[in-house]
Amino acid sequence: MRLEDLDYDLPGELIAQEPAARRDEARLLVVERAGGRLHDQRVSDLPRWLRAGDVLALNETRVLPARLEVRRASGGRVELLFVRHEPAAGGEAWRVLAKPAKHARSGAVLATADGTLTLEAIGEGEQGERVVRVTRGDLAMTLRTQGALPLPPYIRHAPGADDAERYQTVFARVEGAVASPTAGLHFTEALLARLAAQGVGQARVVLHVGPGTFRPVTAADPREHRMDAEWFDLPAQAAATLGAARAAGGRIVAVGTTSVRTLESACDAHGGALEAASGWTRKFIHPPYRFQAVDALMTNFHLPRTTLLLLVAAIAGEELLREAYAHAVQERYRFYSYGDAMLVI
């Protein structure tokens, strides 16, 4: 496929700056693959489209307050985004995105303004990232007390107290992500309870979302794009729940592209069988693709030329996805992390 086939024009006012007043009152565009029909709904209408025996795959990752301002010995400021742990001798090390990166070359010493945390830059990563080692202080504590949530750059306001709650899913449990699995932001405890009472099950998985998920695809041939590594975990209990649902004729409904990649990565690890697995994944899904463990997808509206949009194209079909996005723009759906949702069934 060609990337330009999935480009679209989006008025700036449709880029959501705030979430819906209530999570499940966001709009939901239901895309029926069998007949190519589109339905304008609300997330609170989700029980109408799911049935007893279906199972939701929910990503339990929790967003770290991973953005931290530090200073060089000269006093110059550097902003670090802590992406993931990095193996290193002699102390705790992390892969980070540094801004400006030139001020975090190997050997640079960086510290918080109060001096409670000191870091040394010890190397560079594949995409211009830096590797830093903690030489003094408690990084986890510093991030909790001084770090900021890494809101996406198209959200123009600085992260505030409200974002600390609304940029996390209600089922977020395992810290490690630098971005929220945003399809899950639409769920409330009450909606999950309604679905459970209807006989819709839940399986909790983890994929710690990294910046590579959102890195634009720039290769002329999308197949040449290489994903960054991200940690995933499909626990044995979740795998059993999903497998039993499939065996009984239920559908696996992945909530978010990260849940899709978790399940498909687990299948890859077991020759196509949906069994427990964990580890680093660079899973990149694009058309054409035969899904091994996913029957339906709930997701947000995504930026053009991203791996997320290519994954949705693989499950919805390219032509139907173009129609759905054109409809969403025409009907003024709200796009991206704090925006509305789409259900592909």
Sequence and secondary structure as in RCSB ss.txt:
>XXXX:A:sequence
MRLEDLDYDLPGELIAQEPAARRDEARLLVVERAGGRLHDQRVSDLPRWLRAGDVLALNETRVLPARLEVRRASG
GRVELLFVRHEPAAGGEAWRVLAKPAKHARSGAVLATADGTLTLEAIGEGEQGERVVRVTRGDLAMTLRTQGALP
LPPYIRHAPGADDAERYQTVFARVEGAVASPTAGLHFTEALLARLAAQGVGQARVVLHVGPGTFRPVTAADPREH
RMDAEWFDLPAQAAATLGAARAAGGRIVAVGTTSVRTLESACDAHGGALEAASGWTRKFIHPPYRFQAVDALMTN
FHLPRTTLLLLVAAIAGEELLREAYAHAVQERYRFYSYGDAMLVI
>XXXX:A:secstr
  GGGG     GGGB SS  SSGGGSEEEEEETTTTEEEEEEGGGGGGT  TT EEEEE EEE   EEEEEETTS
 EEEEEEEEE   TTS EEEEEEESGGGG TT EEE TTSS EEEEEEE TTS EEEEEEES HHHHHHHH B  
  TTS S   HHHHHHTS TT  EEEESS  GGGGG  HHHHHHHHHTT EEEEEEE   GGGG    SSSGGG 
    EEEEE HHHHHHHHHHHHTT  EEEESHHHHHHHHHHHHHTTT    EEEEE     SS   SS SEEEEE
   TTSHHHHHHHHHH HHHHHHHHHHHHHTT  BSTTS EEEE 
